[in-house]
Amino acid sequence: MPGQGALPAPFDCEIVAIGTELLLGQVVDTNSAWLGDRLAAAGIACYFQTKVGDNQPRIVAALEVALSRACAVICCGGLGPTPDDITREAIAEMMGVELVRDPGLEEMLARRFLGRDLPASNYKQADVPRGCSPVLPTMGTAPGLICPVGEKVIYAVPGVPAEMREMVERAVVPDLRQRSGVTATIRSRFLRVWGVPESKVAEIVGPRVQALEAVGNPTIAFLASATEGVRVRVTARAVLGGPEVSSPMNPVAAEELAGRMLDAEEANLRALLGDAVGGVDDEGLEVSLGRLLSLRGWHLAVAESLTGGMVASRLASVPGASHWFGGGVVAYTDAVKRGPLGVVADLVVSEQAAKEMAVGVARLTSVEVGLSVTGVAGPSLQEDQPVGTVFVGMCLPEDGQPGATQVTVAARLSLPGDRQLVRERAATSALDLVRRQLGRLGPRPA
């Protein structure tokens, strides 16, 4: 497998998000998530992220802890003109220096407010801890800071997302790359696994995880979802340049190396997990299903009872779905099942009804593949079936030959959860059933 195996410890950066509103849940901390993603893309490891309120002693304590264990720290927020914006003061206290007024920042602020009254409080944004370098803003009025602390560094950036992102891309990431001495990237890929519980996935992949742990790069982790199966995350770190690695510093080459490592590990995992892998990264079941239908030149239609259009909505969300999605019927009442769809089964929550619904919607819309979902989402029993009982039906041409006799299949599921979870899990299960069935047909006949 291509890769670099064990590598020297990466240059790391910790994130400290500042603002009492984050702790109270009044604002969601999307900045730290974005910073973590951006640091990984630059090959800078991030092992800790901290949130702290607008309290100077606690900010100082958070900075001291962060700087004790990381090469660099990014402080996000608290650079505005109001009394609770105290990031500058906290950094100065931690460094043991005073704040000094920067004439260039004063002039910048005066220009920004030209023709308007500039409150005196705004000039606090021109205060810089001695020994630190300001980063001029291109948006807003809050300057950033680059503060060397011995061989380490603290960056302070605004909390407004657009201002923060621009400043990080322009000033912080390039400085971090230079300090790290290497060109690197940390990339992840997610394999989306359906129909297999997390514990079973871990058991299947376990030997591969152990083999990689001996090397340390790439790594594998598992992330379970209530409605979307298990995501197997593969993370690879590629490093070029620096004293330990003699390769030239080339960001594109680092990306390509990481990509090759991920490709190789994805192939290993697919060999272990087989058709349980239904997508990669943000590619959901509906995307994989659309690709399989397109390869055969087929269209699919859906008949939904308890899911009430959820399956059709997911299919229609895929760009270009009109090339393979024929439409759907929300057959929520018995009358619709027995009328347009032609269901004759005694019980409408049954395998037979699911098969008849699939055949009916395929006939009604003149498509090759019909898919159906019927069941009990709750809150009470229906036709003596317990809540969570779901039947998924499907019909498709026999032997995959257009115009051949329709073959019907159905699966009975028992799905846990409340009404909404049952419905969402039923939609996912239906998409997975038809995806697997089409995947087993092999290539399109000549």
C-alpha positions as CSV (number, residue, x, y, z in Angstrom):
1,M,0.0,0.0,0.0
2,P,1.4,3.4,-0.8
3,G,2.1,5.6,2.2
4,Q,4.6,7.0,4.5
5,G,4.0,4.8,7.6
6,A,5.2,6.3,10.9
7,L,6.0,10.0,10.7
8,P,7.5,12.5,13.1
9,A,5.0,14.2,15.4
10,P,3.1,16.9,13.5
11,F,3.2,20.6,14.3
12,D,0.0,21.1,16.2
13,C,-2.4,24.0,16.8
14,E,-5.0,24.2,19.5
15,I,-8.2,26.3,19.1
16,V,-9.7,28.5,21.9
17,A,-13.1,29.9,21.1
18,I,-14.0,32.9,23.2
19,G,-17.5,34.1,24.1
20,T,-20.0,33.5,26.8
21,E,-22.7,33.1,24.2
22,L,-21.0,29.9,23.1
23,L,-21.3,28.4,26.6
24,L,-24.9,29.4,26.9
25,G,-25.8,27.8,23.7
26,Q,-27.0,31.1,22.2
27,V,-24.5,30.8,19.3
28,V,-23.3,27.5,17.8
29,D,-19.5,27.4,17.5
30,T,-19.1,26.8,13.8
31,N,-15.8,28.6,13.8
32,S,-13.9,25.8,15.6
33,A,-15.3,23.2,13.2
34,W,-14.2,25.3,10.2
35,L,-10.8,25.9,11.7
36,G,-10.3,22.2,12.5
37,D,-11.1,21.3,8.9
38,R,-8.8,24.0,7.5
39,L,-5.9,23.1,9.8
40,A,-6.2,19.4,8.7
41,A,-6.0,20.5,5.0
42,A,-2.8,22.4,5.8
43,G,-1.4,19.3,7.6
44,I,-1.5,21.0,11.0
45,A,-2.8,18.6,13.7
46,C,-5.4,19.8,16.2
47,Y,-5.8,17.7,19.3
48,F,-7.8,20.0,21.6
49,Q,-10.5,22.7,21.1
50,T,-11.7,24.8,24.1
51,K,-14.6,27.2,24.6
52,V,-14.3,29.9,27.3
53,G,-16.5,32.8,28.3
54,D,-15.8,36.5,28.4
55,N,-13.8,36.4,31.7
56,Q,-10.2,37.5,31.6
57,P,-8.8,35.1,34.3
58,R,-10.4,32.1,32.7
59,I,-9.2,33.2,29.2
60,V,-5.7,33.5,30.5
61,A,-5.9,30.1,32.2
62,A,-7.2,28.5,28.9
63,L,-4.4,30.1,26.9
64,E,-1.8,28.9,29.4
65,V,-3.1,25.3,29.2
66,A,-3.4,25.4,25.4
67,L,0.1,26.8,24.9
68,S,1.6,24.2,27.4
69,R,0.6,21.4,25.1
70,A,0.5,22.8,21.6
71,C,3.0,24.5,19.2
72,A,0.4,27.2,18.3
73,V,-2.9,28.5,19.5
74,I,-5.7,30.2,17.6
75,C,-8.0,32.4,19.7
76,C,-11.2,33.2,18.0
77,G,-13.4,36.1,19.1
78,G,-13.2,38.9,21.7
79,L,-11.5,41.4,19.4
80,G,-14.3,43.9,19.1
81,P,-14.7,47.4,20.7
82,T,-17.1,46.5,23.5
83,P,-16.2,46.1,27.2
84,D,-16.6,42.3,27.0
85,D,-14.0,42.0,24.2
86,I,-11.0,41.2,26.3
87,T,-8.9,38.8,24.2
88,R,-6.1,41.4,23.7
89,E,-6.0,42.1,27.5
90,A,-5.9,38.4,28.3
91,I,-3.1,37.7,25.8
92,A,-1.1,40.6,27.2
93,E,-1.5,39.3,30.7
94,M,-0.5,35.8,29.8
95,M,2.6,37.1,28.0
96,G,3.4,39.4,30.9
97,V,3.5,42.6,28.7
98,E,1.5,45.8,28.4
99,L,-0.8,46.9,25.7
100,V,0.5,49.6,23.4
101,R,-1.4,51.8,21.0
102,D,-0.5,51.1,17.3
103,P,-0.6,54.3,15.2
104,G,-1.1,52.4,12.0
105,L,-4.2,50.7,13.4
106,E,-5.5,54.1,14.7
107,E,-5.2,55.5,11.2
108,M,-6.9,52.4,9.7
109,L,-9.9,52.8,12.1
110,A,-10.2,56.5,11.4
111,R,-10.3,55.8,7.6
112,R,-12.9,53.0,8.1
113,F,-15.2,55.5,9.9
114,L,-14.5,58.4,7.7
115,G,-17.5,60.7,7.6
116,R,-19.1,59.0,10.7
117,D,-18.7,59.6,14.4
118,L,-16.1,57.1,15.7
119,P,-16.8,56.2,19.3
120,A,-13.7,56.4,21.5
121,S,-14.2,52.8,22.5
122,N,-13.4,51.7,18.9
123,Y,-9.8,52.7,19.4
124,K,-9.2,49.9,21.8
125,Q,-9.0,47.8,18.7
126,A,-5.7,49.6,18.0
127,D,-4.2,48.2,21.2
128,V,-1.6,45.5,20.7
129,P,0.3,43.4,23.3
130,R,3.9,44.5,23.1
131,G,5.9,42.2,20.9
132,C,2.9,41.1,18.8
133,S,2.2,41.9,15.2
134,P,-1.2,43.1,14.1
135,V,-3.0,41.6,11.1
136,L,-4.9,44.3,9.2
137,P,-8.6,43.4,8.5
138,T,-10.0,43.4,5.0
139,M,-13.5,43.1,6.4
140,G,-14.9,44.7,9.5
141,T,-12.7,46.7,11.8
142,A,-11.1,44.1,14.2
143,P,-7.4,43.5,13.6
144,G,-5.9,40.1,14.2
145,L,-2.8,39.4,16.2
146,I,0.3,37.2,15.7
147,C,2.0,36.8,19.1
148,P,5.3,34.9,19.4
149,V,5.7,33.3,22.9
150,G,9.2,31.8,22.9
151,E,9.2,29.2,20.2
152,K,5.4,29.0,20.2
153,V,2.8,31.4,18.8
154,I,-0.7,32.7,19.6
155,Y,-3.0,33.9,16.9
156,A,-6.0,36.0,17.6
157,V,-8.7,36.3,14.9
158,P,-12.2,37.9,14.9
159,G,-15.2,35.8,15.9
160,V,-17.4,37.0,12.9
161,P,-17.1,33.9,10.6
162,A,-16.5,35.7,7.3
163,E,-13.8,38.0,8.9
164,M,-12.2,35.0,10.7
165,R,-12.0,32.8,7.6
166,E,-10.5,35.5,5.4
167,M,-7.9,36.3,8.0
168,V,-7.0,32.7,8.7
169,E,-6.6,31.9,5.0
170,R,-4.6,35.1,4.3
171,A,-2.3,35.3,7.3
172,V,-2.6,32.5,9.8
173,V,-2.3,29.3,7.6
174,P,0.7,30.6,5.7
175,D,2.5,31.6,8.9
176,L,1.7,28.1,10.4
177,R,3.0,26.4,7.3
178,Q,6.2,28.4,7.5
179,R,6.7,27.7,11.2
180,S,6.0,23.9,10.8
181,G,8.9,23.7,8.3
182,V,7.0,21.2,6.1
183,T,4.3,21.0,3.5
184,A,1.7,18.6,4.7
185,T,-1.9,17.7,4.6
186,I,-4.3,15.6,6.7
187,R,-7.1,14.2,4.7
188,S,-10.1,12.0,5.6
189,R,-12.4,9.9,3.6
190,F,-15.7,8.4,4.8
191,L,-17.0,5.1,3.7
192,R,-20.8,5.0,4.3
193,V,-21.9,1.5,5.5
194,W,-25.5,0.4,5.6
195,G,-27.3,-2.6,6.9
196,V,-24.5,-3.7,9.3
197,P,-24.4,-2.6,13.0
198,E,-21.5,-0.6,14.2
199,S,-20.2,-3.5,16.4
200,K,-20.2,-5.9,13.4
201,V,-18.4,-3.3,11.2
202,A,-15.7,-2.9,13.9
203,E,-15.4,-6.7,14.1
204,I,-15.0,-7.1,10.3
205,V,-12.5,-4.2,10.0
206,G,-10.7,-5.0,13.3
207,P,-7.7,-6.8,11.8
208,R,-7.1,-3.9,9.4
209,V,-7.3,-1.4,12.3
210,Q,-4.7,-3.3,14.3
211,A,-2.4,-3.6,11.3
212,L,-2.5,0.2,10.8
213,E,-2.0,0.9,14.5
214,A,1.4,-0.6,14.3
215,V,2.3,2.0,11.7
216,G,0.2,4.9,12.8
217,N,-0.7,6.3,9.3
218,P,-3.3,6.1,8.0
219,T,-5.8,5.5,10.8
220,I,-9.4,4.2,10.9
221,A,-12.3,5.2,13.1
222,F,-16.1,4.6,13.3
223,L,-18.9,7.1,13.5
224,A,-22.4,5.8,14.0
225,S,-25.6,7.6,13.0
226,A,-29.2,7.1,14.2
227,T,-30.5,7.0,10.6
228,E,-27.7,6.8,8.2
229,G,-25.7,3.7,9.2
230,V,-22.0,3.7,10.1
231,R,-19.3,5.9,8.6
232,V,-15.9,4.4,8.5
233,R,-13.4,7.2,8.5
234,V,-9.9,6.8,7.0
235,T,-7.5,9.6,7.8
236,A,-4.1,9.9,6.1
237,R,-1.3,12.3,6.9
238,A,1.1,13.1,4.1
239,V,4.3,15.2,4.7
240,L,6.8,16.7,2.3
241,G,9.9,18.7,3.2
242,G,11.5,19.4,6.5
243,P,14.6,17.8,8.0
244,E,13.0,14.3,8.5
245,V,11.7,14.1,5.0
246,S,13.8,14.9,2.0
247,S,11.0,15.4,-0.6
248,P,10.5,18.9,-2.0
249,M,7.9,21.1,-0.4
250,N,5.0,20.9,-2.8
251,P,1.3,21.2,-1.6
252,V,0.0,19.5,-4.7
253,A,2.3,16.6,-4.2
254,A,1.3,16.2,-0.6
255,E,-2.4,16.2,-1.6
256,E,-1.7,13.5,-4.2
257,L,0.2,11.4,-1.8
258,A,-2.6,11.5,0.8
259,G,-5.1,10.7,-2.0
260,R,-3.1,7.6,-3.0
261,M,-3.0,6.5,0.6
262,L,-6.8,6.9,1.0
263,D,-7.4,5.1,-2.3
264,A,-5.4,2.1,-1.3
265,E,-7.1,1.9,2.1
266,E,-10.5,2.3,0.6
267,A,-9.8,-0.7,-1.6
268,N,-8.8,-2.7,1.5
269,L,-12.0,-1.8,3.3
270,R,-14.3,-2.4,0.3
271,A,-12.8,-5.9,0.1
272,L,-13.7,-6.5,3.7
273,L,-17.2,-4.9,3.7
274,G,-18.4,-5.8,0.3
275,D,-21.7,-4.3,-0.9
276,A,-22.4,-2.9,2.6
277,V,-20.4,0.2,1.4
278,G,-23.1,2.3,-0.1
279,G,-21.3,5.6,-0.7
280,V,-18.2,7.8,0.0
281,D,-18.0,11.0,1.9
282,D,-21.2,13.1,1.3
283,E,-22.5,10.6,-1.3
284,G,-25.7,9.1,0.1
285,L,-27.6,6.0,-0.9
286,E,-29.6,8.0,-3.3
287,V,-26.5,9.0,-5.2
288,S,-25.2,5.5,-5.4
289,L,-28.7,4.2,-6.5
290,G,-28.9,6.9,-9.2
291,R,-25.6,5.8,-10.6
292,L,-26.7,2.2,-10.7
293,L,-29.9,3.1,-12.5
294,S,-28.1,5.3,-15.0
295,L,-25.7,2.5,-15.9
296,R,-28.6,0.4,-17.0
297,G,-30.7,3.2,-18.5
298,W,-33.5,2.4,-16.1
299,H,-36.0,4.5,-14.2
300,L,-37.4,4.0,-10.7
301,A,-40.6,5.1,-9.1
302,V,-41.6,4.8,-5.4
303,A,-44.9,4.2,-3.5
304,E,-44.7,5.3,0.1
305,S,-47.1,4.9,3.0
306,L,-45.5,5.6,6.4
307,T,-42.6,7.5,4.9
308,G,-45.0,10.0,3.3
309,G,-42.6,11.1,0.5
310,M,-39.3,10.9,2.3
311,V,-37.8,8.5,-0.2
312,A,-39.0,10.5,-3.2
313,S,-37.6,13.7,-1.6
314,R,-34.2,12.1,-1.2
315,L,-34.1,10.8,-4.7
316,A,-35.2,14.2,-6.2
317,S,-32.5,16.0,-4.2
318,V,-29.8,14.5,-6.4
319,P,-28.8,16.7,-9.4
320,G,-29.9,15.1,-12.6
321,A,-32.4,12.8,-10.9
322,S,-34.8,13.2,-13.8
323,H,-32.6,10.9,-15.9
324,W,-33.5,7.9,-13.7
325,F,-36.3,8.9,-11.2
326,G,-39.7,8.5,-12.7
327,G,-41.9,9.8,-9.8
328,G,-43.8,8.6,-6.8
329,V,-47.1,8.1,-5.1
330,V,-47.8,8.9,-1.4
331,A,-50.3,6.1,-0.7
332,Y,-51.0,7.0,2.9
333,T,-54.6,5.7,3.0
334,D,-55.9,2.2,2.2
335,A,-58.0,3.8,-0.6
336,V,-54.9,5.0,-2.5
337,K,-53.2,1.7,-2.1
338,R,-56.2,-0.2,-3.4
339,G,-57.1,2.3,-6.0
340,P,-54.3,3.7,-8.2
341,L,-51.8,1.1,-7.0
342,G,-54.1,-1.9,-7.3
343,V,-53.3,-3.6,-4.0
344,V,-55.6,-6.6,-3.3
345,A,-53.8,-8.1,-0.3
346,D,-56.1,-8.4,2.7
347,L,-53.6,-6.6,4.9
348,V,-52.0,-3.3,3.7
349,V,-49.1,-3.7,6.2
350,S,-47.7,-6.9,4.8
351,E,-45.1,-8.3,2.5
352,Q,-47.7,-9.0,-0.1
353,A,-49.0,-5.5,0.0
354,A,-45.4,-4.1,-0.3
355,K,-44.9,-6.2,-3.4
356,E,-48.2,-5.1,-5.0
357,M,-47.4,-1.5,-4.2
358,A,-44.1,-1.8,-6.0
359,V,-45.6,-3.4,-9.0
360,G,-48.5,-0.9,-9.0
361,V,-46.3,2.2,-9.0
362,A,-44.0,0.8,-11.7
363,R,-47.0,0.1,-13.9
364,L,-48.6,3.5,-13.1
365,T,-45.4,5.4,-14.1
366,S,-44.1,3.1,-16.8
367,V,-40.7,2.5,-15.2
368,E,-38.5,-0.6,-14.9
369,V,-38.1,-0.6,-11.1
370,G,-40.7,-0.1,-8.5
371,L,-40.0,0.5,-4.8
372,S,-42.5,0.6,-1.9
373,V,-42.6,1.2,1.8
374,T,-45.5,0.3,4.1
375,G,-45.6,-0.2,7.9
376,V,-46.4,1.2,11.3
377,A,-44.6,4.3,12.5
378,G,-46.7,4.8,15.6
379,P,-47.9,5.8,18.0
380,S,-50.2,2.7,18.0
381,L,-50.6,-0.7,16.5
382,Q,-52.0,-1.2,13.0
383,E,-53.4,-4.4,11.7
384,D,-52.0,-6.0,14.9
385,Q,-48.5,-5.1,13.8
386,P,-46.3,-3.5,16.5
387,V,-44.8,0.0,16.0
388,G,-41.6,-0.2,14.0
389,T,-42.8,-3.0,11.7
390,V,-41.9,-2.0,8.1
391,F,-42.2,-3.8,4.8
392,V,-40.1,-2.8,1.8
393,G,-41.1,-4.1,-1.6
394,M,-39.4,-3.9,-4.9
395,C,-40.0,-5.2,-8.4
396,L,-37.6,-5.2,-11.4
397,P,-37.2,-7.1,-14.7
398,E,-36.3,-10.8,-14.4
399,D,-32.6,-11.3,-15.0
400,G,-32.2,-7.6,-15.5
401,Q,-33.6,-7.8,-19.0
402,P,-36.0,-4.9,-20.0
403,G,-39.4,-6.2,-21.0
404,A,-39.0,-9.4,-19.0
405,T,-41.4,-10.7,-16.4
406,Q,-41.4,-8.6,-13.3
407,V,-39.8,-10.2,-10.2
408,T,-40.9,-9.0,-6.8
409,V,-39.1,-9.1,-3.5
410,A,-39.9,-7.9,0.0
411,A,-38.2,-7.5,3.3
412,R,-39.7,-7.2,6.8
413,L,-37.9,-4.9,9.2
414,S,-38.3,-4.1,12.8
415,L,-37.0,-0.6,13.3
416,P,-36.5,1.0,16.8
417,G,-37.1,4.6,17.7
418,D,-39.9,7.1,17.9
419,R,-42.2,7.9,15.0
420,Q,-39.8,10.2,13.2
421,L,-36.8,7.8,13.6
422,V,-38.8,4.9,12.3
423,R,-39.8,6.9,9.2
424,E,-36.3,8.0,8.5
425,R,-34.8,4.6,9.1
426,A,-37.5,3.1,6.8
427,A,-36.6,5.5,4.0
428,T,-32.9,4.6,4.4
429,S,-33.6,0.9,4.5
430,A,-35.7,1.1,1.3
431,L,-33.0,2.9,-0.6
432,D,-30.4,0.4,0.6
433,L,-32.5,-2.6,-0.4
434,V,-32.9,-1.5,-4.0
435,R,-29.3,-0.4,-4.2
436,R,-28.0,-3.8,-3.1
437,Q,-30.4,-5.6,-5.5
438,L,-29.3,-3.6,-8.5
439,G,-25.7,-3.9,-7.5
440,R,-26.0,-7.7,-7.7
441,L,-27.2,-7.6,-11.3
442,G,-23.8,-6.9,-12.6
443,P,-23.0,-4.9,-15.7
444,R,-25.7,-3.8,-18.2
445,P,-26.4,-6.4,-20.8
446,A,-25.0,-5.6,-24.2
